[in-house]
Amino acid sequence: MNIYPLNVKNYTDLNKICSRIKTDSRAFAYLYPKSNILHFYAEKIDYRAAAFLKQELLARGGDTIVTKHVIDGKTDFSDVLLMATDSQLKSLLEKLKSMDCWGLKEFRENLSASYNNMKIHEWKLKSPNGHEIILNEHTKLMAIINLTPDSFFEPSRIKENEILERAEKFLNEGAEILDLGAESTRPGATRISEAEELERLLPALKILRKNFPDSIISIDTYKSETAKTAFNEGADIINDVSGFCLDDEMINFVNTSKIPYVLSHYPVSPIVNIIGEVNSYFREKLKLIENHENIILDPGLGFGKNEIENCEIIKNIESLKIFGLPVLVGHSMKRFTGKNLSATLAVTGILSGRVNILRVHDVKENKNALSMAEKIFTC
């Protein structure tokens, strides 16, 4: 008799197992919601609400982790961790409709929105310049084209006469987005003026737009005037590492142009709980954006974060799914990887199918890593 654990991470995994066992096909719809344990962390919940949540989930076969003083009332608030299957969570949400005390109404609304947003797996972003960007569980590669003399990864720096050759190489190797950057954002880099940035950027953008009219071109800038000019010259995406923190006018440009925009986490205060901080940050920043249909989230690996915090984000990248928006991660050759290609590829494999875009320097190698990881995860 063989008894062993199996990884059942998604619909496809369970379906294959049910087929092997020859389960009645009609039962699958009931089995799938019971197969996956969901974990939701909530901060600063009224202790009475925390006790209620624990009681209700226990009654449904799930559980809730609360602070030890919830039981004796020696605390006013508690963080909680809900542990429940789809079925148990849906039942809890139904029960919460009749509870409007202790902050449970707001809790239900937030939990329901997060739960429903996590079910979104495909997005169709439309560039006002005519391109459609379809993002799903097939992770796309965004190739970095550095037009700077001082970018942190020296081999990625290129000269104007090398742009066409480098872009063609990246596209042939499997890149689906080209990301042009004309100002280094490495720690300690000297900021440059909009005029200097555009002087580096525009010739490259024009030549790429002319020679690769169907390609998706992203512009790595935090300056609103640079973004506007690039948009008028055919750019499809604005990739802003600052999340509006360095140029308030970028908000107005994004709202009026409706261009696909990468909203990045840019820490402005000391970090205590990195996952909570990133999620709170995006919740507040998204309130400034009128239409979320063309927004992509980037947790900003390496920006004001130490090695452990970067790893925490990668490990818990699914926490960003609560916003119902696609996710981009830029991990390539950064300090926390030791600026090492092997370490970069390890992260690429870990994030395959978990994020929608990976921004990389070495397209061929990362494409191979993605293909191998995808083969394993879909076998």
Secondary structure, 3 states (H helix, E strand, C coil): CCCCCCCCCCHHHHHHHHHHHCCCHHHHHHHHHHCCEEEEEEEEEEHHHHHHHHHHHHHCCCEEECCHHHCCCCCCEEEEEEEEEHHHHHHHHHHHCCCCCCCHHHHHHHHHHHHHHCCCCCEEEECCCCCEEEECCCCEEEEEEECCCCCCCHHHECCHHHHHHHHHHHHHHCCCEEEEECCCCCCCCCCCCHHHHHHHHHHHHHHHHHHCCCCEEEEECCCHHHHHHHHHCCCCEEEECCCCCCCCHHHHHHHHHCCCEEEECCCCCCCCCHHHHHHHHHHHHHCCCCCCCCEEEECCCCCCCCHHHHHHHHHCHHHHHHHCCCEEECCCCCHHHCCCHHHHHHHHHHHCCCCCEEEECCHHHHHHHHHHHHHHHCC
